[in-house]
Amino acid sequence: MLDLRIPSGWFFTILGGLLTAIGVFSPGLRAPLTEVNVNLYSGLSMLLFGAVLLGLARRAK
């Protein structure tokens, strides 16, 4: 049976990588009502969450 942590981990890792890259290379693309780079911080958290899921899936094998 397929472990759901693997596709979920890849999804969050890829999406987090894209958001982090957008946050780093285009800091002007942010929410209009805030000065915080939301793409960067949400991308980093999604990247970390995806890496944790992939690590747990690998450890379970």
N, CA and C atoms as an extended XYZ file, in Angstrom:
183
Properties=species:S:1:pos:R:3:atomname:S:1:resname:S:1:resid:I:1 pbc="F F F"
N         0.834       -1.175        0.000 N   MET     1
C         0.000        0.000        0.000 CA  MET     1
C         0.888        1.251        0.000 C   MET     1
N         0.453        2.270       -0.719 N   LEU     2
C         1.219        3.504       -0.849 CA  LEU     2
C         1.114        4.358        0.413 C   LEU     2
N         2.243        4.794        0.886 N   ASP     3
C         2.287        5.680        2.043 CA  ASP     3
C         1.943        7.094        1.578 C   ASP     3
N         0.932        7.687        2.160 N   LEU     4
C         0.478        9.017        1.717 CA  LEU     4
C         1.457       10.133        2.066 C   LEU     4
N         2.424        9.840        2.907 N   ARG     5
C         3.412       10.873        3.235 CA  ARG     5
C         4.329       11.165        2.057 C   ARG     5
N         4.520       10.198        1.174 N   ILE     6
C         5.433       10.400        0.042 CA  ILE     6
C         4.873       11.404       -0.965 C   ILE     6
N         3.671       11.208       -1.533 N   PRO     7
C         3.178       12.225       -2.478 CA  PRO     7
C         2.883       13.568       -1.814 C   PRO     7
N         2.408       13.528       -0.572 N   SER     8
C         2.165       14.789        0.139 CA  SER     8
C         3.472       15.520        0.410 C   SER     8
N         4.492       14.777        0.785 N   GLY     9
C         5.795       15.385        1.027 CA  GLY     9
C         6.369       16.012       -0.226 C   GLY     9
N         6.258       15.310       -1.365 N   TRP    10
C         6.745       15.876       -2.629 CA  TRP    10
C         5.941       17.106       -3.024 C   TRP    10
N         4.621       17.068       -2.813 N   PHE    11
C         3.775       18.215       -3.154 CA  PHE    11
C         4.196       19.450       -2.363 C   PHE    11
N         4.326       19.298       -1.035 N   PHE    12
C         4.693       20.442       -0.205 CA  PHE    12
C         6.126       20.900       -0.466 C   PHE    12
N         7.014       19.966       -0.773 N   THR    13
C         8.394       20.334       -1.058 CA  THR    13
C         8.495       21.125       -2.360 C   THR    13
N         7.822       20.670       -3.397 N   ILE    14
C         7.865       21.377       -4.685 CA  ILE    14
C         7.186       22.738       -4.589 C   ILE    14
N         6.001       22.771       -3.989 N   LEU    15
C         5.284       24.038       -3.860 CA  LEU    15
C         6.035       25.004       -2.951 C   LEU    15
N         6.615       24.494       -1.874 N   GLY    16
C         7.411       25.344       -0.989 CA  GLY    16
C         8.653       25.878       -1.677 C   GLY    16
N         9.275       25.054       -2.515 N   GLY    17
C        10.437       25.517       -3.272 CA  GLY    17
C        10.077       26.618       -4.249 C   GLY    17
N         8.944       26.460       -4.912 N   LEU    18
C         8.493       27.506       -5.844 CA  LEU    18
C         8.185       28.814       -5.115 C   LEU    18
N         7.466       28.726       -4.011 N   LEU    19
C         7.137       29.942       -3.257 CA  LEU    19
C         8.380       30.597       -2.671 C   LEU    19
N         9.323       29.793       -2.211 N   THR    20
C        10.564       30.355       -1.687 CA  THR    20
C        11.348       31.063       -2.784 C   THR    20
N        11.399       30.455       -3.958 N   ALA    21
C        12.106       31.093       -5.077 CA  ALA    21
C        11.429       32.401       -5.475 C   ALA    21
N        10.115       32.425       -5.497 N   ILE    22
C         9.398       33.658       -5.816 CA  ILE    22
C         9.669       34.712       -4.742 C   ILE    22
N         9.685       34.299       -3.490 N   GLY    23
C         9.947       35.236       -2.401 CA  GLY    23
C        11.352       35.800       -2.425 C   GLY    23
N        12.315       34.993       -2.868 N   VAL    24
C        13.707       35.456       -2.898 CA  VAL    24
C        13.970       36.329       -4.120 C   VAL    24
N        13.515       35.875       -5.294 N   PHE    25
C        13.865       36.560       -6.540 CA  PHE    25
C        12.890       37.673       -6.932 C   PHE    25
N        11.691       37.680       -6.374 N   SER    26
C        10.716       38.743       -6.660 CA  SER    26
C        10.081       39.220       -5.362 C   SER    26
N        10.827       39.902       -4.530 N   PRO    27
C        10.257       40.328       -3.246 CA  PRO    27
C         9.150       41.370       -3.392 C   PRO    27
N         9.026       41.992       -4.548 N   GLY    28
C         7.962       42.974       -4.760 CA  GLY    28
C         6.596       42.337       -4.955 C   GLY    28
N         6.555       41.047       -5.243 N   LEU    29
C         5.280       40.343       -5.404 CA  LEU    29
C         4.797       39.861       -4.043 C   LEU    29
N         4.259       40.753       -3.276 N   ARG    30
C         3.772       40.399       -1.943 CA  ARG    30
C         2.348       40.897       -1.783 C   ARG    30
N         1.740       40.532       -0.696 N   ALA    31
C         0.376       40.980       -0.407 CA  ALA    31
C         0.377       42.506       -0.272 C   ALA    31
N        -0.609       43.180       -0.864 N   PRO    32
C        -0.568       44.644       -0.890 CA  PRO    32
C        -0.745       45.314        0.474 C   PRO    32
N        -1.299       44.623        1.453 N   LEU    33
C        -1.562       45.274        2.735 CA  LEU    33
C        -0.514       44.989        3.796 C   LEU    33
N         0.577       44.354        3.414 N   THR    34
C         1.603       44.024        4.396 CA  THR    34
C         2.994       44.284        3.826 C   THR    34
N         3.937       44.513        4.706 N   GLU    35
C         5.325       44.699        4.303 CA  GLU    35
C         6.121       43.402        4.433 C   GLU    35
N         5.479       42.351        4.926 N   VAL    36
C         6.139       41.063        5.132 CA  VAL    36
C         6.140       40.282        3.822 C   VAL    36
N         7.238       39.619        3.526 N   ASN    37
C         7.348       38.791        2.333 CA  ASN    37
C         6.667       37.446        2.618 C   ASN    37
N         5.363       37.391        2.385 N   VAL    38
C         4.557       36.219        2.723 CA  VAL    38
C         4.970       35.011        1.901 C   VAL    38
N         5.328       35.209        0.643 N   ASN    39
C         5.745       34.095       -0.200 CA  ASN    39
C         6.982       33.403        0.363 C   ASN    39
N         7.921       34.172        0.843 N   LEU    40
C         9.150       33.594        1.372 CA  LEU    40
C         8.886       32.779        2.632 C   LEU    40
N         8.160       33.347        3.571 N   TYR    41
C         7.942       32.662        4.843 CA  TYR    41
C         7.013       31.457        4.696 C   TYR    41
N         5.971       31.579        3.909 N   SER    42
C         5.098       30.423        3.710 CA  SER    42
C         5.807       29.349        2.888 C   SER    42
N         6.628       29.745        1.935 N   GLY    43
C         7.398       28.784        1.157 CA  GLY    43
C         8.395       28.022        2.009 C   GLY    43
N         9.076       28.715        2.902 N   LEU    44
C        10.023       28.043        3.785 CA  LEU    44
C         9.327       27.063        4.726 C   LEU    44
N         8.170       27.462        5.247 N   SER    45
C         7.453       26.551        6.146 CA  SER    45
C         6.914       25.335        5.391 C   SER    45
N         6.432       25.525        4.162 N   MET    46
C         5.954       24.391        3.374 CA  MET    46
C         7.105       23.482        2.970 C   MET    46
N         8.248       24.078        2.662 N   LEU    47
C         9.431       23.292        2.317 CA  LEU    47
C         9.881       22.446        3.505 C   LEU    47
N         9.885       23.018        4.680 N   LEU    48
C        10.248       22.284        5.885 CA  LEU    48
C         9.247       21.171        6.180 C   LEU    48
N         7.956       21.466        6.053 N   PHE    49
C         6.920       20.462        6.305 CA  PHE    49
C         7.034       19.298        5.318 C   PHE    49
N         7.270       19.600        4.053 N   GLY    50
C         7.443       18.544        3.053 CA  GLY    50
C         8.661       17.692        3.334 C   GLY    50
N         9.743       18.315        3.766 N   ALA    51
C        10.952       17.563        4.098 CA  ALA    51
C        10.725       16.659        5.304 C   ALA    51
N         9.975       17.131        6.276 N   VAL    52
C         9.648       16.296        7.443 CA  VAL    52
C         8.803       15.100        7.015 C   VAL    52
N         7.810       15.322        6.158 N   LEU    53
C         6.988       14.210        5.688 CA  LEU    53
C         7.824       13.176        4.932 C   LEU    53
N         8.701       13.633        4.060 N   LEU    54
C         9.549       12.711        3.319 CA  LEU    54
C        10.524       11.985        4.246 C   LEU    54
N        11.032       12.657        5.243 N   GLY    55
C        11.914       12.018        6.202 CA  GLY    55
C        11.201       10.948        7.024 C   GLY    55
N         9.971       11.242        7.428 N   LEU    56
C         9.198       10.246        8.175 CA  LEU    56
C         8.835        9.043        7.301 C   LEU    56
N         8.537        9.287        6.034 N   ALA    57
C         8.217        8.188        5.130 CA  ALA    57
C         9.445        7.314        4.890 C   ALA    57
N        10.587        7.946        4.776 N   ARG    58
C        11.816        7.175        4.562 CA  ARG    58
C        12.183        6.363        5.808 C   ARG    58
N        11.961        6.963        6.976 N   ARG    59
C        12.274        6.278        8.231 CA  ARG    59
C        11.362        5.082        8.480 C   ARG    59
N        10.132        5.135        7.982 N   ALA    60
C         9.166        4.061        8.195 CA  ALA    60
C         9.500        2.805        7.392 C   ALA    60
N        10.316        2.941        6.350 N   LYS    61
C        10.632        1.784        5.510 CA  LYS    61
C        11.567        0.841        6.147 C   LYS    61
